[in-house]
Every structure is written in C-alpha cells, then in structure tokens.
C-alpha cells in the first residue's frame, strides 16, 4: 500500500512535497526527477509527527535569527 501511495503523482505537491494520509510512514524516500528513489528521506506532511518535527526545526531557526538580530541591535555583535 505504501509504495502505491508513494508512486501516485497526486501525492507529490509541485513534485517536492509528499502528502498522503493513506501512507503509514511519516518519512518516505526522496523522489528524483525521473521518479526513482534517491538517497535520503522527505517528510510525509499528512502525518503530525513530520509536521511537528518541521515546526521545531523552523522554530529553532527563527529563534536563532531573532537572537542574532537582537544581539546586533544591543551592540553585543560588532
């Protein structure tokens, strides 16, 4: 079932983002432009675990970015 979902073109948004509620995996193999599997994985954005992980990573980058800006304004970084 999971491989059928992975091969379904309708589950790939813009060819980059994978979204399938029927696929049980939170992380799926990346897809190349030829439709073959590549090294690495990509998140299944239909799964809460994958969305939570991406939210934590993006939140971490946002905190880092804001910290650098504030430290620059306060004169700590020059």
Protein Blocks (a to p, Z undefined) as FASTA:
>chain_A
ZZmmmmpmklpgghlaccdfklmbfbdcdddfkopacedddddfkbmklmmmmmmmmmmm
mmmmmmmmmmmmnomaZZ
